[in-house]
């Protein structure tokens, strides 16, 4: 399990880095999908098979497909790649690199200090996750569902077809007159 | 519990799944011919069975052309994704007691996860072809498969509630007294329709609708790369038929005959049903397809889940 964990963690990090420096949006999204799949394997090795499955179904299988869908709809092509190249100049890497370095330093320090066991003693299956979600974390679930409902209603409002002017059927009738 | 001979199980399932998928080339053409009152391929070998071999030789010898304007890497990668995703789903399928590659406790979720990854094959293949018909097909595929996946998962939750597990072996064992098709008839119908949509067969073949989009997402594909999409589709049919058998019709359970035989009898009945549907239904318009998914199927799946949940809660199962 240790070997699998480290290999998939390394793949996740490498894929994410490659995703960042891709100029083509669809290629970047493919790397992001690989990264998410690797994270799912990490979850599985850490004893959370349910979270791993949901990671694949929701993030890799649904949200990323929507991203690809939107990118395909826009179909930006060469102009976008040139723009991205300008955007990803040497200067733009400094700030994220510093922030990431601080995080890595913190992480290394925590690892050296050695806080708690890395692997939980048991696997957390669907039943445990469900019991926790609808037990102590009930309010969080309800709040998240309300937020999603608000998002849904908002999206419906924005996507609604404006019914200004006569209906197409009326136009044809007027043309006959 | 995993099978005692893991490699035997892996290769056995791989070989059987691929053989059935190849055999479907012949079965589908013969059955379609039967439904349309003609003979179908009947010259090569007994009953035309060697037609499969002839088709395979033909597809392997075809020129495997990559258009110069295509995105090479993604173009080559895309056809492999669907076959890999579908074959991985077979890993958790319990065929008979002890004949299973991996008895995962989240088996059903694994199948749903792999089927949701299969979309990438179609979408990326259509995008990488850099051809407007392919792109239109790919866009249709992503919208269709996202919409139908939502209630595909929901329609199965009734079965999960009744069995109390995502484990496919437990689900089969829970049907010892009553097949889930009876208490979960609505769930079964919903899953059947979602399964048809996931395999992108008529009446849900809008991504490749040949009368409007040439061949949709695989317009630019030839040779074995096209063959991979083709095999992926047939493997999908085998997978959905097996899943219906396992989830709603008691898997290997049945009187007198050995379990393995029962599984294959039920599975082939659904494969033939899939072919019958292809022979008899027309293709809907795209907006009809989407409205059908979101306005009828999704509310029905939610209602089914709520009622099943209430009944299970009331009877204190």
Interface residues (C-beta under 8 A of the other chain):
Chain A: X26 X27 X30 X33 X49 X50 X52 X53 X54 X56 X57 X60 X61 X62 X65 X66 X68 X69 X72 X73 X75 X125 X126
Chain B: X71 X73 X74 X104 X105 X106 X109 X110 X112 X113 X116 X117 X119 X120 X123 X124 X127 X135 X138 X139 X142 X143 X145 X146 X149 X153 X166
